């Protein structure tokens, strides 16, 4: 599970903006945000860099 949705909400960023940054489709980013699919590790690190957060901040603790 990831926290991408929560981080986007905290920063006031839309999914469409995030989808444009790494060149992913909106549908792919939406799948990440809805936790239907988890990003590959390198994509997770790229998203963390774009959002200016630690990659650990995008991962939920169990």
N, C-alpha and C positions, 0 to 999 in steps of 0.2 A: 504494500500500500504506500502511496505517496501523498505528500502534502502540497502538491503544486496548486491546487484550487485555493487552499487557505492562504498561501503566500501571495498568489495573485490578488485575492481579496484584500489582504493587508496592505498591499502596495497600490491598490486601485488600478490594476492593470487588466486589460481585457484579453481574452484568449486569442482574439484575432491578431492583436499586436504581437503576442508571443509566437504565434504560428508564422508570422512574417520573418521573425528574426533568424531562427535556425533553418528556414526554408522548408519547414514541414507543412503539411496540409492542415487546414483547420480541423478536419475530421480526426487526424492523428492526435493533435494537441487535445482535442475534446475527449478522446479516448483516455489519454493520460490523466486529464483533469477529473474525469468521472471514474477513474480507477478500473476501467474496462480492460486496459492494457497498460503495462509498465514499460517505461522507456529503457532502452539499453543503457548501460552504465555510462558510456561516452556521451550519450544524449542527455542523461541526467546531469552530468558535469557541465555540459554546454548550457543547459537551461539554468543551472545554478549561477553560472558566470553571467548570463544575460540578466538574470534577476538580482545580481549582486548579493547573493546569499551563499552560505556554506552548503555544499551538497548534502550534508547531514540534516540541514533544515528542511530538505524536501522529502525526507523519509520519516514515516511514522514509526514510533516505537510500538512494540506489541504489548 
